């Protein structure tokens, strides 16, 4: 391997996995991927040049632009190129797929940008605010979060918080960093629900085992690490029972995370008082592209918690509405997968497959059920038929 490739010695876990995948590709696959990532002359570059070009784009967290139609000699798409791009998308947490790139022209997805950090302003610690959110890559030297309480973007300098990795969930304090009143993370109190001062995660076993740990729900027992259907259309329809369930989960050293679709403000306020450790809110007025990005962040955050051995209970509300909105995002696809787009079905399956049990942790899934949900064959096939009712 040439020098310009071995220079990558401080990669995050996701970047290292991406690097390993890219290194395993053949020259024709590398050329095709490089073209998708914006290289205008991939056929004249060497193998290591392709790898460096692609990795630089990933490390810098760049958003890819739609691939323009080319005149003259046509670009031959390899049969497996979409599969490679889907795997990279899953690892990195960005959507690099060809169908998505072709859709982006009309989505107007906002790219997070910050003005220059002014050290003298930061030192004053002006207007401190409490913030929390999932850590996302911005550049080689910067992370950012979108504060869950007000959607304010918060810059995080990687050198200031070396323990952070992409898709960690953090809580802390941010201060104004420049005259434009943009914010930078000043102090992190918790990482993945653990006090930052004692946070030192170690890799855990991912080998699956049969679920065995049980807790009580009302007068019955449920097994952690399995899938359950809650016979209520919304989580707020029976807040007292949901609150009791979360309380019992906490006693079993399990955090509770909700993914709530089609959410109104008053509903979010009610759910905020139930005891969830975190709520991923898919708002009523969010665009389909917002839904797609938030669901991917949610999936990668849960997978990150699994990597470090955290017991998690996931509550998903209104998965049918979520499916239809994801279909709207994948508008160029045929609805040939149980009347949904294949990309939508893949994401729903990923959510369901989060439920698992290993020797070190378990992930339990709870999905709401409204009577009308049973008319959706994707829901009955992928959710209710593989879950138990409670």
C-alpha positions in Angstrom: 0.0 0.0 0.0 1.4 3.4 -0.9 2.1 6.2 1.5 -1.0 8.2 0.7 -3.2 5.4 1.9 -1.3 4.4 5.1 -1.6 7.9 6.4 -5.0 7.0 7.8 -4.0 6.1 11.4 -6.7 7.9 13.4 -9.9 6.6 11.9 -13.2 6.3 13.8 -14.8 2.8 14.0 -17.1 3.7 11.1 -14.3 5.1 9.0 -12.2 2.1 9.6 -15.0 -0.2 8.5 -15.5 1.9 5.4 -11.7 1.8 4.7 -11.7 -2.0 4.9 -14.6 -2.3 2.6 -13.1 0.1 0.0 -9.8 -1.7 0.1 -11.5 -5.0 -0.7 -12.9 -3.7 -4.0 -11.6 -4.4 -7.4 -10.3 -1.7 -9.8 -13.5 -1.5 -11.8 -15.6 -1.2 -8.6 -13.3 1.5 -7.3 -13.6 3.5 -10.5 -17.4 3.3 -10.4 -17.6 4.3 -6.7 -15.1 7.2 -7.3 -17.3 8.5 -10.1 -20.4 8.4 -7.8 -18.3 10.3 -5.3 -17.5 13.0 -7.8 -14.3 12.0 -9.6 -14.5 13.3 -13.2 -11.7 11.2 -14.6 -11.7 7.8 -12.7 -10.2 5.8 -15.5 -6.9 7.7 -15.4 -6.3 7.3 -11.7 -4.5 4.4 -9.9 -6.0 2.1 -7.4 -4.6 3.9 -4.3 -5.7 7.3 -5.8 -9.3 6.0 -5.9 -9.2 4.8 -2.3 -7.8 8.1 -1.1 -10.3 10.1 -3.1 -13.3 8.1 -1.7 -11.9 8.1 1.9 -11.3 11.8 1.9 -14.9 12.4 1.0 -16.1 10.1 3.7 -13.8 11.5 6.4 -14.8 15.1 5.6 -18.5 14.1 5.8 -19.2 15.7 2.4 -22.7 15.5 1.0 -22.6 14.0 -2.5 -24.2 15.9 -5.4 -26.6 14.3 -7.9 -24.7 12.6 -10.7 -25.0 14.6 -13.9 -26.1 13.0 -17.2 -23.0 12.6 -19.4 -22.8 13.1 -23.1 -20.8 10.7 -25.4 -19.5 7.4 -24.0 -22.1 6.0 -21.5 -21.2 5.1 -17.9 -21.7 1.4 -17.4 -23.2 0.8 -14.0 -21.9 -2.4 -12.4 -24.5 -4.8 -11.2 -23.2 -4.8 -7.6 -22.4 -1.1 -7.3 -25.7 -0.2 -5.6 -25.1 -3.0 -3.0 -21.7 -1.5 -2.2 -23.1 2.0 -1.9 -25.9 0.7 0.4 -23.3 -1.0 2.7 -21.2 2.2 2.8 -24.4 4.2 3.6 -25.2 1.9 6.5 -21.7 2.2 7.9 -21.2 5.9 7.6 -24.8 7.1 8.3 -25.2 9.0 5.0 -27.2 8.0 2.0 -24.8 7.4 -0.9 -27.2 5.2 -3.0 -27.7 6.1 -6.6 -31.5 6.4 -6.3 -31.1 8.8 -3.4 -28.6 10.9 -5.2 -31.0 11.3 -8.2 -33.7 12.4 -5.7 -31.6 15.0 -3.9 -32.0 17.6 -6.6 -35.6 18.2 -5.4 -35.2 17.5 -1.7 -33.4 20.8 -0.7 -31.8 19.0 2.3 -30.1 21.6 4.5 -26.3 21.0 4.8 -25.0 21.9 8.3 -22.6 24.8 8.1 -20.8 27.0 10.7 -18.9 30.2 10.5 -15.4 30.4 12.0 -14.8 29.7 15.7 -13.7 32.8 17.5 -11.6 31.6 20.6 -12.0 35.0 22.4 -15.8 34.6 22.2 -15.7 31.0 23.3 -13.6 31.9 26.4 -16.4 34.2 27.6 -18.9 31.3 27.8 -21.7 33.5 26.7 -25.4 32.3 26.9 -24.7 28.7 27.9 -27.5 26.2 27.1 -28.1 22.6 27.8 -28.0 20.4 24.7 -28.3 16.8 23.7 -28.3 14.8 20.5 -26.6 12.2 18.4 -23.0 12.8 17.3 -22.5 13.1 13.5 -19.4 13.6 11.4 -18.9 17.0 9.8 -15.3 17.1 8.8 -12.0 15.3 9.7 -11.7 17.6 12.7 -15.3 18.3 13.7 -18.5 16.6 14.8 -21.9 18.2 15.3 -25.2 17.5 16.9 -28.7 18.9 16.2 -30.0 19.8 19.6 -33.2 17.8 20.2 -35.0 20.6 22.1 -34.8 23.3 19.4 -33.1 21.8 16.3 -30.1 24.2 16.9 -26.9 22.8 15.3 -24.0 22.6 17.8 -20.4 22.2 16.7 -18.1 19.8 18.5 -14.3 19.9 18.0 -12.9 16.3 18.0 -9.7 17.3 19.7 -11.6 18.6 22.7 -13.5 15.3 23.2 -11.3 12.4 22.0 -13.6 9.7 23.5 -16.5 10.6 21.1 -17.4 8.4 18.1 -20.0 9.0 15.5 -23.5 8.1 16.6 -22.8 8.4 20.3 -25.6 10.2 22.2 -24.3 13.1 24.3 -25.7 15.5 26.8 -23.9 18.6 27.9 -23.5 22.4 27.7 -22.9 24.6 24.6 -21.8 28.3 24.5 -21.8 30.9 21.8 -18.6 30.6 19.6 -18.8 33.7 17.3 -20.5 36.9 16.5 -23.1 35.0 14.5 -24.4 33.5 17.7 -23.5 30.0 16.6 -22.9 27.4 19.3 -20.0 25.1 20.2 -20.0 22.2 22.7 -18.2 23.4 25.9 -18.8 20.5 28.3 -20.1 17.0 27.9 -21.8 15.5 31.0 -23.0 12.2 29.6 -22.0 9.9 26.7 -24.4 7.2 25.9 -26.3 7.8 29.2 -23.1 7.3 31.2 -21.3 10.1 33.1 -18.5 11.3 30.9 -16.0 11.2 33.7 -16.4 7.4 34.0 -17.1 6.6 30.4 -14.7 4.0 29.0 -16.6 1.6 26.7 -15.0 -1.7 25.7 -16.1 -4.0 22.8 -18.5 -6.7 23.8 -19.6 -10.0 22.3 -22.1 -9.8 19.5 -22.7 -13.5 19.4 -26.5 -14.2 19.6 -28.0 -16.2 22.4 -31.6 -17.3 23.2 -33.2 -14.5 25.2 -33.8 -15.5 28.9 -34.0 -12.4 31.1 -37.5 -11.6 32.1 -39.4 -8.6 33.7 -42.9 -8.2 34.8 -45.4 -6.1 32.8 -48.7 -5.7 34.7 -49.3 -9.3 35.9 -47.4 -11.0 33.1 -43.7 -11.7 32.4 -42.0 -10.7 29.1 -38.6 -11.8 27.9 -36.1 -9.1 27.1 -34.5 -9.3 23.6 -37.7 -10.1 21.8 -40.4 -8.2 19.8 -43.7 -7.1 21.1 -46.8 -5.4 19.7 -48.5 -2.9 22.1 -52.2 -3.0 21.4 -52.6 0.8 21.3 -52.4 3.2 18.4 -50.3 5.8 20.2 -48.0 5.7 23.2 -50.0 8.4 24.8 -53.2 6.3 24.6 -52.2 4.6 27.8 -49.5 6.7 29.4 -49.7 5.1 32.9 -49.0 1.6 31.6 -46.2 2.8 29.4 -44.7 4.7 32.3 -44.9 1.6 34.5 -43.2 -0.5 31.7 -40.4 2.0 31.4 -40.0 2.0 35.2 -39.6 -1.8 35.2 -37.1 -1.6 32.4 -35.0 0.8 34.3 -34.9 -1.6 37.2 -33.5 -4.2 34.8 -30.7 -1.8 33.8 -32.3 -1.0 30.4 -32.6 2.4 28.8 -35.8 3.3 26.8 -35.6 5.0 23.5 -38.7 6.0 21.4 -39.1 6.6 17.6 -42.3 8.5 17.3 -43.8 9.2 13.8 -46.3 11.9 12.8 -45.8 13.7 16.1 -47.7 16.9 17.2 -46.2 19.3 19.7 -48.7 18.5 22.5 -48.0 14.8 22.1 -44.2 15.3 22.4 -44.8 17.3 25.6 -46.9 14.4 27.1 -44.3 11.8 26.1 -41.5 13.9 27.6 -42.9 13.2 31.1 -43.1 9.4 30.7 -39.5 8.6 31.5 -37.9 7.8 28.1 -34.2 8.3 28.1 -34.4 9.7 24.6 -37.2 10.4 22.0 -36.5 10.5 18.3 -39.3 12.8 17.1 -40.5 12.6 13.5 -42.7 15.7 13.5 -46.0 16.0 11.6 -44.5 18.8 9.4 -41.1 17.1 8.7 -40.3 16.5 5.1 -39.8 12.9 3.8 -36.1 13.6 3.5 -36.1 14.5 7.2 -37.8 11.2 8.1 -35.2 9.3 6.1 -32.2 11.0 7.7 -33.6 10.8 11.2 -34.5 7.1 10.9 -30.9 6.3 9.7 -29.5 8.3 12.6 -31.8 6.4 15.0 -30.7 3.0 13.5 -27.0 3.8 13.8 -27.4 5.2 17.3 -29.0 2.0 18.5 -26.3 -0.1 16.7 -23.7 2.0 18.5 -25.3 1.3 21.8 -25.3 -2.4 21.0 -21.6 -2.2 20.1 -20.8 -1.1 23.7 -23.2 -3.5 25.4 -26.1 -1.3 26.4 -29.4 -2.8 27.2 -32.0 -0.9 25.2 -35.8 -1.0 24.9 -37.0 0.5 21.7 -40.6 1.9 21.4 -41.7 2.6 17.8 -45.0 4.4 17.2 -47.0 4.3 14.0 -44.7 2.3 11.8 -47.3 2.2 9.0 -47.3 6.0 8.6 -43.5 5.9 8.8 -43.5 3.4 5.9 -45.7 5.6 3.7 -43.6 8.7 4.3 -40.4 6.8 3.5 -42.2 5.7 0.3 -42.6 9.4 -0.5 -38.9 9.9 -0.1 -38.2 6.9 -2.3 -40.6 8.3 -4.9 -38.6 7.0 -7.9 -39.1 3.4 -6.8 -41.9 1.0 -7.7 -44.1 0.0 -4.8 -43.5 -3.7 -5.5 -42.6 -4.9 -2.0 -45.9 -5.5 -0.2 -47.2 -2.2 -1.8 -44.1 -0.3 -0.5 -40.8 0.7 -2.0 -38.0 -1.9 -1.5 -35.9 0.8 0.2 -38.7 1.4 2.7 -39.1 -2.4 3.4 -35.4 -2.7 4.0 -35.4 0.1 6.7 -38.5 -1.4 8.4 -36.8 -4.8 8.5 -33.7 -3.2 10.0 -35.8 -1.7 12.8 -37.4 -5.0 13.5 -34.1 -6.8 13.4 -32.6 -4.5 16.1 -34.3 -6.8 18.7 -31.7 -9.3 19.8 -30.0 -10.9 22.8 -26.3 -11.6 23.4 -24.3 -12.8 26.4 -23.6 -9.1 27.2 -26.8 -7.1 26.4 -30.3 -7.3 25.0 -32.4 -5.1 22.7 -36.2 -5.3 23.1 -38.6 -3.9 20.5 -42.1 -2.6 21.2 -44.3 -1.4 18.3 -47.7 0.2 18.6 -50.7 -1.3 16.8 -53.8 0.6 15.6 -56.6 -1.5 14.1 -56.0 0.2 10.7 -52.4 -1.0 10.7 -53.5 -4.6 10.1 -54.6 -3.6 6.6 -51.0 -3.0 5.6 -49.4 -6.2 4.5 -45.9 -5.0 5.2 -46.9 -4.4 8.8 -48.5 -7.7 9.3 -45.7 -9.6 7.6 -42.7 -7.8 9.1 -44.0 -6.7 12.5 -47.1 -8.4 13.9 -46.3 -12.0 12.6 -42.9 -12.0 14.2 -44.0 -10.3 17.5 -46.0 -11.2 20.6 -48.9 -9.1 21.7 -49.0 -7.4 25.1 
